[in-house]
Amino acid sequence: MQSYHETAPEMTSEKTDLLKELEENVTAVQDRLGYSQDLVVKIIPNSDRFTIALLYMDGLVDTQVVNQSIVHSLLARNRSTWMAEAAARTSPLLYLQDEVLTVGEIGFFTNMDHLFDRLMSGDVILLMEGYAEGLNIGAAGWEDRNVSEPTSQAVVRGPMEGFTENIRTNTALIRRKIKDPQLWLHMRAVGTVTKTNVAVMYINHIADEGIVQEVFRRLDKINIDGILESGYIEEFIQDKFWTPFPTVYNSERPDTIAGGLLEGRVAILVDGTPFVLLVPAFFVQFFQSSEDYYQRSDVSSLMRLIRYLAFLIAMLAPSLYIAVTTFHQEMLPTNLLINLAAQREGVPFPAFIEALLMEITFEILREAGVRMPKTVGQAVSIVGTLVIGQSAVEAGVVSAVMVIIVAITAISSFVLPANNISISVRMIRFVLMGLAASFGLVGIMIGLFALMFHLNSLRSFGVPYMSTFAPFSFSNHKDSLFRVPWTRMLTRPMETGKRNKVRQSESSKSKI
């Protein structure tokens, strides 16, 4: 075997179609790639007519597959025998595909655009002297992160496997849980430069056809040079931009995505990220954890009620404190009011400024804890929570009650299983604090009414965001605030399971 020299000849113009001259095709590929040194070109000379070139990107292919399944197949057979057989065929490339090569995934192409698309996807390109077409041979094999426990959605009971950055690994994890042939997958290449693989998965006889077509329509409208994470896709396909609430659900747990597919939702997987999107999304969905369906129904219902309570505390606790201490002192018991007044006697700031300083300080500490190395992250947390908090109280900058309220608020925000709804609460909290400082409890009520009106105006792929609450559906409340036993959940959610409403038959109920 021999290789073309890396020395670059005079730059040639970009060609769209392949030529019959092998050397010109190889030169055109090298020219377009700027003679990048990770492009590997192997020449297998058999005769003047059957000289073959193999092209692939170093690091994107499995070299063992290249050497054993491709190069070995071309060199192991008697050259004179297979060359004679190939000459008798109309297409020697077709003969190589059927009789010589031992790799399963092989395709034909005739233009440079397809060549580069497959070359950058980890395929090996086979070109032959005298033919204006080539073969793309599947041999992708780069380093991947192993399947490990999810980091952002941990559970006590349930599967301990999470998605990885490889889209094929992720689709396989879903297919391991749903073995129905009606689980369909369609791929899209999004991004004019990155050409990122985006997969759409849904169960054909369950998912609403209108929602599926709407997903494809929104994906096809995306025209951007690069997609690096599923967050790009989320912003392009969401129904409304100006809202603090997420209208697209994301998860790195295969069981959560599989559960959504079984309810009639559509999953969107993006190559290069472990976070998979799920649409349509409902408000109640962000308070549900996959562990809810593995525990007993009474335990799961209690946990959900605690999450809703934590949501209200995280959103309202600072604003209620500001409103009561500023405008409505008569609502407090006398002893408590005297204690609060004594604590605030040396504080130089009003309650709103005091709460604002503490909340901003905690947000800074939270962000620092996320970004800093793990070895020093715990030290920062200890310094921030103990030293700064204690020192602030002793210096008279803030009151001890405010430190307690901010701490309870912060802990409550971590109870929510979905991180994006936690971020929404943090944003709304500052708005309610401003309304409470301006108008007291009246301002808080105005903010809550505006919030309810806004939530009821949201839609996710045409489906009301507050489904089960507005429009009200009694049958759907079996899996919203509470979770009834599995023997009672006979039907799927009305909004996503219209094509196939029945989840289980009446006969599956256990009779004791």
C-alpha positions as CSV (number, residue, x, y, z in Angstrom):
1,M,0.0,0.0,0.0
2,Q,1.0,3.6,-0.5
3,S,-0.2,7.0,0.4
4,Y,-0.5,10.3,-1.5
5,H,2.1,12.8,-0.4
6,E,0.9,15.4,2.0
7,T,2.5,18.1,-0.1
8,A,-0.3,20.3,-1.4
9,P,-0.4,21.0,-5.2
10,E,-1.9,24.1,-6.6
11,M,-5.4,24.6,-5.1
12,T,-8.2,23.3,-7.4
13,S,-11.8,24.5,-7.7
14,E,-14.4,22.7,-5.6
15,K,-16.1,20.0,-7.6
16,T,-19.7,18.9,-7.1
17,D,-19.7,15.6,-8.9
18,L,-17.1,12.9,-8.8
19,L,-14.8,12.3,-11.7
20,K,-13.6,9.1,-13.2
21,E,-9.9,10.0,-12.5
22,L,-9.1,8.6,-9.0
23,E,-6.2,11.0,-8.3
24,E,-8.3,14.0,-9.2
25,N,-11.0,12.9,-6.8
26,V,-8.6,12.4,-4.0
27,T,-6.9,15.7,-4.7
28,A,-10.3,17.5,-4.6
29,V,-11.1,16.0,-1.2
30,Q,-7.7,17.0,0.2
31,D,-8.1,20.5,-1.3
32,R,-11.5,21.1,0.2
33,L,-10.2,19.9,3.6
34,G,-7.2,22.2,3.4
35,Y,-4.9,19.2,3.5
36,S,-5.8,18.5,7.1
37,Q,-3.5,16.0,8.6
38,D,-6.3,13.9,10.2
39,L,-7.5,12.9,6.7
40,V,-6.0,9.4,6.0
41,V,-5.7,8.3,2.4
42,K,-4.8,4.7,1.7
43,I,-4.1,3.5,-1.9
44,I,-4.5,-0.2,-2.7
45,P,-3.0,-0.8,-6.1
46,N,-4.4,-3.8,-7.9
47,S,-4.0,-2.9,-11.5
48,D,-4.3,0.2,-13.7
49,R,-8.0,-0.3,-13.8
50,F,-8.8,-1.4,-10.3
51,T,-6.7,0.9,-8.1
52,I,-8.7,1.7,-5.0
53,A,-8.4,4.6,-2.5
54,L,-9.8,4.5,1.0
55,L,-10.3,7.8,2.8
56,Y,-11.3,8.4,6.4
57,M,-10.9,10.9,9.2
58,D,-8.5,9.7,12.0
59,G,-10.3,9.6,15.3
60,L,-13.8,9.2,13.8
61,V,-13.5,5.6,12.7
62,D,-12.8,2.3,14.3
63,T,-9.3,1.4,13.0
64,Q,-9.9,-2.2,13.8
65,V,-12.9,-2.3,11.5
66,V,-10.9,-0.5,8.8
67,N,-8.0,-2.9,8.9
68,Q,-9.7,-6.2,9.4
69,S,-13.1,-5.8,7.7
70,I,-12.2,-3.5,4.8
71,V,-8.5,-3.6,4.0
72,H,-8.1,-7.3,4.8
73,S,-11.2,-8.1,2.6
74,L,-9.7,-6.3,-0.3
75,L,-6.2,-7.9,0.1
76,A,-7.1,-11.4,1.3
77,R,-8.9,-12.7,-1.8
78,N,-7.0,-13.7,-4.9
79,R,-6.6,-10.4,-6.8
80,S,-6.7,-11.9,-10.3
81,T,-9.8,-13.9,-9.4
82,W,-11.9,-11.0,-8.0
83,M,-10.6,-8.5,-10.6
84,A,-11.8,-10.8,-13.3
85,E,-15.1,-11.3,-11.7
86,A,-15.4,-7.5,-11.1
87,A,-14.6,-6.8,-14.8
88,A,-17.4,-9.0,-15.9
89,R,-19.9,-7.0,-13.8
90,T,-21.7,-3.9,-14.9
91,S,-20.6,-2.2,-11.7
92,P,-17.4,-3.4,-10.0
93,L,-18.4,-1.3,-6.9
94,L,-21.6,-3.3,-6.6
95,Y,-19.5,-6.4,-6.8
96,L,-17.3,-5.1,-4.0
97,Q,-20.4,-4.5,-1.9
98,D,-22.0,-7.9,-2.4
99,E,-19.0,-10.2,-2.6
100,V,-15.9,-8.7,-1.2
101,L,-16.5,-6.3,1.7
102,T,-17.7,-7.8,5.0
103,V,-19.2,-4.6,6.5
104,G,-22.9,-4.4,6.7
105,E,-23.6,-0.7,6.3
106,I,-22.6,0.4,2.7
107,G,-24.0,3.0,0.5
108,F,-23.4,4.5,-3.0
109,F,-22.8,8.2,-3.8
110,T,-21.9,10.2,-6.9
111,N,-21.3,13.8,-5.6
112,M,-18.9,15.5,-3.3
113,D,-21.5,16.8,-0.9
114,H,-22.6,13.3,0.0
115,L,-18.9,12.2,0.2
116,F,-18.1,14.9,2.8
117,D,-21.3,14.3,4.7
118,R,-20.4,10.6,5.2
119,L,-16.7,11.3,5.7
120,M,-17.3,13.6,8.6
121,S,-19.8,11.2,10.1
122,G,-17.2,8.5,10.6
123,D,-17.6,6.5,7.4
124,V,-14.8,5.2,5.2
125,I,-14.9,6.4,1.6
126,L,-14.0,3.9,-1.1
127,L,-13.1,5.4,-4.6
128,M,-12.0,3.4,-7.6
129,E,-10.1,4.4,-10.7
130,G,-12.3,4.9,-13.7
131,Y,-15.6,5.3,-11.9
132,A,-17.4,8.5,-11.0
133,E,-19.1,7.0,-8.0
134,G,-18.0,5.7,-4.6
135,L,-18.9,3.7,-1.6
136,N,-19.4,5.0,1.9
137,I,-18.7,2.2,4.4
138,G,-20.0,2.4,8.0
139,A,-17.0,2.2,10.4
140,A,-17.7,4.9,13.0
141,G,-15.9,4.4,16.3
142,W,-14.8,7.3,18.5
143,E,-14.3,7.4,22.2
144,D,-17.6,7.6,24.1
145,R,-18.5,8.1,27.7
146,N,-19.8,5.0,29.3
147,V,-23.4,4.7,30.4
148,S,-23.5,6.0,34.0
149,E,-25.8,7.2,36.7
150,P,-27.6,10.5,35.9
151,T,-26.2,13.5,37.7
152,S,-29.1,16.0,37.6
153,Q,-32.0,13.6,38.2
154,A,-30.9,11.1,40.8
155,V,-33.4,8.7,42.4
156,V,-33.4,6.4,45.4
157,R,-35.3,3.6,43.7
158,G,-35.2,3.1,39.9
159,P,-32.8,2.5,37.0
160,M,-29.3,4.0,37.6
161,E,-28.5,4.6,33.9
162,G,-28.5,7.8,32.0
163,F,-28.0,9.0,28.5
164,T,-24.6,9.7,27.0
165,E,-23.3,12.1,24.3
166,N,-23.7,9.3,21.6
167,I,-27.1,9.5,19.9
168,R,-27.0,5.8,18.9
169,T,-26.3,4.8,22.5
170,N,-29.3,6.9,23.6
171,T,-31.7,5.5,21.0
172,A,-30.6,2.0,22.0
173,L,-31.3,2.7,25.7
174,I,-34.8,3.7,24.8
175,R,-35.4,0.7,22.5
176,R,-34.2,-1.6,25.4
177,K,-37.2,-0.4,27.4
178,I,-39.7,-0.2,24.5
179,K,-39.5,-3.2,22.2
180,D,-42.5,-2.4,20.1
181,P,-41.8,-2.2,16.4
182,Q,-44.2,0.8,16.3
183,L,-41.5,2.8,18.0
184,W,-40.4,4.8,15.0
185,L,-37.2,6.9,14.6
186,H,-36.5,9.6,12.0
187,M,-33.2,11.4,11.6
188,R,-32.5,15.0,10.6
189,A,-29.2,16.8,10.0
190,V,-29.6,20.3,11.5
191,G,-26.9,23.0,11.2
192,T,-25.4,24.0,7.9
193,V,-21.9,23.7,9.3
194,T,-22.1,21.2,12.2
195,K,-24.7,19.0,10.5
196,T,-25.7,17.7,13.9
197,N,-27.8,14.5,13.9
198,V,-31.2,15.0,15.4
199,A,-33.5,12.0,16.0
200,V,-37.3,12.1,16.5
201,M,-38.8,9.1,18.3
202,Y,-42.4,8.3,18.9
203,I,-44.8,5.4,19.1
204,N,-46.8,5.5,15.9
205,H,-50.0,4.0,17.2
206,I,-50.1,6.2,20.3
207,A,-48.6,9.6,19.5
208,D,-50.9,12.2,18.0
209,E,-50.1,12.6,14.3
210,G,-50.6,16.3,14.3
211,I,-48.0,16.8,17.1
212,V,-45.6,14.6,15.2
213,Q,-45.9,16.6,12.0
214,E,-45.6,19.8,14.0
215,V,-42.3,18.6,15.4
216,F,-41.0,17.9,12.0
217,R,-42.2,21.2,10.6
218,R,-40.5,23.2,13.4
219,L,-37.2,21.2,13.0
220,D,-37.2,21.7,9.2
221,K,-37.6,25.5,9.7
222,I,-34.3,25.7,11.7
223,N,-31.6,27.4,9.6
224,I,-28.5,28.0,11.7
225,D,-24.8,27.1,11.2
226,G,-24.4,25.0,14.3
227,I,-26.3,22.9,16.9
228,L,-24.1,22.0,19.8
229,E,-26.7,21.0,22.4
230,S,-30.4,20.3,22.7
231,G,-30.9,23.7,24.3
232,Y,-30.4,25.2,20.7
233,I,-33.3,23.0,19.5
234,E,-35.4,23.9,22.5
235,E,-35.3,27.6,21.8
236,F,-36.2,27.1,18.2
237,I,-39.2,24.9,18.7
238,Q,-40.8,26.3,21.9
239,D,-44.2,28.0,21.4
240,K,-43.5,31.2,23.2
241,F,-40.1,32.9,24.0
242,W,-41.2,35.5,26.5
243,T,-42.0,33.3,29.4
244,P,-40.0,32.2,32.5
245,F,-41.6,28.8,32.3
246,P,-40.1,26.0,30.2
247,T,-42.6,24.6,27.6
248,V,-40.2,21.8,26.5
249,Y,-39.3,19.1,29.0
250,N,-35.8,17.7,29.1
251,S,-34.3,14.7,30.9
252,E,-31.2,12.5,30.9
253,R,-33.1,9.5,32.2
254,P,-34.1,6.8,29.6
255,D,-37.0,5.6,31.8
256,T,-38.4,9.1,32.0
257,I,-38.3,9.5,28.2
258,A,-39.7,6.0,27.7
259,G,-42.6,6.8,30.1
260,G,-43.3,10.0,28.1
261,L,-43.4,8.0,24.8
262,L,-45.8,5.6,26.3
263,E,-48.1,8.5,27.1
264,G,-48.1,9.7,23.5
265,R,-45.3,12.3,23.6
266,V,-42.5,12.8,21.1
267,A,-38.8,12.6,22.0
268,I,-36.1,14.7,20.3
269,L,-32.6,13.4,20.7
270,V,-29.6,15.5,19.7
271,D,-26.1,14.0,19.0
272,G,-23.5,15.3,21.5
273,T,-25.7,15.8,24.6
274,P,-27.2,13.5,27.2
275,F,-30.3,15.7,27.6
276,V,-33.3,14.5,25.5
277,L,-36.3,16.8,24.8
278,L,-39.9,15.6,25.3
279,V,-42.9,17.4,23.8
280,P,-45.6,18.5,24.5
281,A,-44.8,19.5,28.1
282,F,-47.3,20.3,30.9
283,F,-46.8,22.3,34.1
284,V,-47.5,19.3,36.3
285,Q,-44.9,17.3,34.5
286,F,-42.1,19.4,36.0
287,F,-43.2,18.3,39.5
288,Q,-43.1,14.6,38.6
289,S,-40.1,12.3,39.1
290,S,-39.6,8.9,37.6
291,E,-39.3,7.5,41.1
292,D,-43.0,8.4,41.7
293,Y,-43.9,5.4,39.5
294,Y,-41.6,2.9,41.3
295,Q,-42.8,3.8,44.9
296,R,-46.3,3.0,46.3
297,S,-49.0,5.4,45.2
298,D,-49.5,6.8,48.8
299,V,-45.7,7.6,49.2
300,S,-45.6,9.1,45.7
301,S,-48.6,11.3,46.4
302,L,-47.1,12.6,49.6
303,M,-43.8,13.4,47.8
304,R,-45.7,15.3,45.1
305,L,-47.6,17.4,47.7
306,I,-44.3,18.2,49.3
307,R,-42.9,19.4,46.0
308,Y,-45.9,21.7,45.4
309,L,-45.5,23.1,48.9
310,A,-41.7,23.6,48.3
311,F,-42.6,25.4,45.0
312,L,-44.9,27.9,46.9
313,I,-42.3,28.4,49.7
314,A,-39.5,29.0,47.2
315,M,-41.7,31.5,45.3
316,L,-43.5,33.4,48.1
317,A,-41.5,33.2,51.4
318,P,-39.3,36.3,50.9
319,S,-42.2,38.4,49.5
320,L,-44.6,37.4,52.3
321,Y,-41.9,38.4,54.9
322,I,-41.4,41.8,53.2
323,A,-45.2,42.4,52.9
324,V,-46.0,41.5,56.5
325,T,-43.1,43.3,58.2
326,T,-43.5,46.4,56.0
327,F,-47.3,46.9,55.7
328,H,-49.2,44.3,57.7
329,Q,-47.5,44.1,61.2
330,E,-51.0,43.6,62.8
331,M,-51.1,40.1,61.3
332,L,-48.3,38.9,63.5
333,P,-48.7,37.7,67.1
334,T,-47.5,40.2,69.6
335,N,-44.6,38.2,70.9
336,L,-43.3,37.4,67.4
337,L,-43.7,41.0,66.4
338,I,-41.6,42.2,69.4
339,N,-38.9,39.6,68.6
340,L,-38.7,40.7,64.9
341,A,-38.6,44.4,65.9
342,A,-35.8,43.6,68.3
343,Q,-33.8,41.8,65.7
344,R,-34.3,44.5,63.1
345,E,-33.5,47.3,65.4
346,G,-29.9,47.5,64.3
347,V,-30.4,46.7,60.6
348,P,-29.9,49.8,58.5
349,F,-31.9,48.6,55.5
350,P,-35.6,48.1,54.9
351,A,-36.9,44.6,54.6
352,F,-36.9,44.6,50.8
353,I,-33.2,45.7,50.5
354,E,-32.3,43.2,53.2
355,A,-34.0,40.4,51.3
356,L,-32.6,41.5,48.0
357,L,-29.0,41.5,49.3
358,M,-29.4,38.1,50.8
359,E,-31.0,36.6,47.7
360,I,-28.4,38.0,45.4
361,T,-25.6,36.8,47.7
362,F,-27.0,33.3,47.7
363,E,-27.4,33.3,43.9
364,I,-23.7,34.2,43.6
365,L,-22.8,31.5,46.1
366,R,-24.9,28.9,44.2
367,E,-23.3,29.8,40.9
368,A,-19.9,29.8,42.4
369,G,-20.5,26.3,43.8
370,V,-21.5,25.0,40.4
371,R,-18.6,26.5,38.5
372,M,-15.8,25.9,40.9
373,P,-13.8,22.7,41.1
374,K,-15.3,20.0,43.3
375,T,-12.3,20.0,45.6
376,V,-12.9,23.6,46.7
377,G,-16.7,23.7,46.1
378,Q,-17.5,22.4,49.5
379,A,-15.2,24.9,51.2
380,V,-16.9,27.7,49.3
381,S,-20.3,26.5,50.5
382,I,-19.2,26.3,54.1
383,V,-17.7,29.8,54.0
384,G,-20.7,31.2,52.2
385,T,-23.4,29.7,54.4
386,L,-21.8,29.7,57.9
387,V,-19.1,32.4,57.9
388,I,-20.8,35.1,55.8
389,G,-24.3,34.4,57.2
390,Q,-23.1,34.5,60.8
391,S,-20.9,37.5,60.3
392,A,-23.7,39.4,58.5
393,V,-26.0,38.8,61.5
394,E,-23.4,39.8,64.0
395,A,-22.5,42.9,62.1
396,G,-26.1,44.0,62.0
397,V,-26.3,44.1,58.2
398,V,-29.2,41.5,58.1
399,S,-31.5,40.0,60.7
400,A,-31.3,36.4,61.8
401,V,-34.9,35.8,60.6
402,M,-34.0,36.9,57.0
403,V,-31.1,34.4,57.0
404,I,-33.5,31.6,58.0
405,I,-36.1,32.6,55.3
406,V,-33.4,32.7,52.6
407,A,-32.1,29.3,53.7
408,I,-35.6,27.7,53.6
409,T,-36.2,29.3,50.3
410,A,-33.0,27.9,48.8
411,I,-33.6,24.4,50.2
412,S,-37.2,24.4,48.8
413,S,-35.9,25.3,45.3
414,F,-33.7,22.2,45.4
415,V,-36.7,19.9,46.1
416,L,-38.1,20.4,42.6
417,P,-37.0,17.5,40.4
418,A,-36.7,19.6,37.2
419,N,-33.9,22.2,37.3
420,N,-35.5,24.5,34.7
421,I,-38.7,25.0,36.8
422,S,-36.4,25.8,39.7
423,I,-34.8,28.5,37.7
424,S,-38.3,29.9,36.8
425,V,-39.1,30.1,40.5
426,R,-36.0,32.1,41.2
427,M,-36.8,34.6,38.5
428,I,-40.4,35.0,39.7
429,R,-39.3,35.4,43.3
430,F,-37.6,38.7,42.6
431,V,-40.7,40.1,40.8
432,L,-42.9,39.2,43.7
433,M,-40.5,40.7,46.2
434,G,-40.7,44.1,44.3
435,L,-44.5,43.9,44.3
436,A,-44.6,43.1,48.0
437,A,-42.3,46.0,48.8
438,S,-44.5,48.4,46.8
439,F,-48.1,47.3,47.6
440,G,-47.8,44.6,50.3
441,L,-50.1,41.6,50.1
442,V,-52.2,43.3,47.5
443,G,-49.1,43.4,45.2
444,I,-48.5,39.7,45.8
445,M,-52.1,38.9,44.9
446,I,-51.8,41.0,41.7
447,G,-48.6,39.1,40.8
448,L,-50.2,35.7,41.5
449,F,-53.2,36.6,39.4
450,A,-51.0,37.8,36.5
451,L,-49.0,34.6,36.9
452,M,-52.1,32.4,36.6
453,F,-53.3,34.3,33.6
454,H,-49.9,33.9,31.9
455,L,-49.8,30.2,32.7
456,N,-53.2,29.6,31.2
457,S,-52.2,31.4,28.0
458,L,-49.2,29.1,27.4
459,R,-49.3,26.2,25.0
460,S,-46.8,23.5,24.2
461,F,-47.1,22.3,20.6
462,G,-50.7,23.5,20.6
463,V,-51.6,21.7,23.9
464,P,-52.7,23.8,26.9
465,Y,-49.8,24.1,29.3
466,M,-52.0,23.9,32.4
467,S,-53.8,20.7,31.2
468,T,-55.6,18.7,33.9
469,F,-56.2,22.1,35.7
470,A,-57.3,24.3,32.8
471,P,-59.2,23.0,31.0
472,F,-60.2,20.9,34.0
473,S,-60.2,17.1,33.5
474,F,-61.2,14.9,36.4
475,S,-59.9,11.8,34.7
476,N,-56.5,13.3,34.3
477,H,-56.1,14.1,38.0
478,K,-55.2,10.5,38.6
479,D,-51.6,11.5,37.9
480,S,-51.3,15.2,38.7
481,L,-51.4,16.3,42.3
482,F,-51.7,12.7,43.4
483,R,-50.8,9.4,41.8
484,V,-53.5,6.8,42.1
485,P,-52.5,3.1,42.1
486,W,-51.4,1.6,38.7
487,T,-54.6,-0.6,38.7
488,R,-56.6,2.6,38.5
489,M,-54.6,4.3,35.7
490,L,-56.5,2.6,32.9
491,T,-56.2,5.4,30.3
492,R,-53.4,7.7,29.1
493,P,-53.6,11.5,29.5
494,M,-56.3,12.8,27.4
495,E,-54.2,15.5,25.7
496,T,-51.5,13.2,24.4
497,G,-53.2,9.8,24.1
498,K,-56.1,10.6,21.9
499,R,-55.2,7.9,19.3
500,N,-54.9,5.1,21.8
501,K,-56.5,6.0,25.1
502,V,-56.4,2.6,26.8
503,R,-53.3,1.9,28.8
504,Q,-54.5,-1.3,30.4
505,S,-57.6,-3.4,30.5
506,E,-60.0,-3.8,33.3
507,S,-59.0,-7.4,33.7
508,S,-55.5,-6.4,34.8
509,K,-56.9,-5.2,38.2
510,S,-55.9,-7.6,40.9
511,K,-58.7,-9.0,43.0
512,I,-57.9,-10.1,46.5
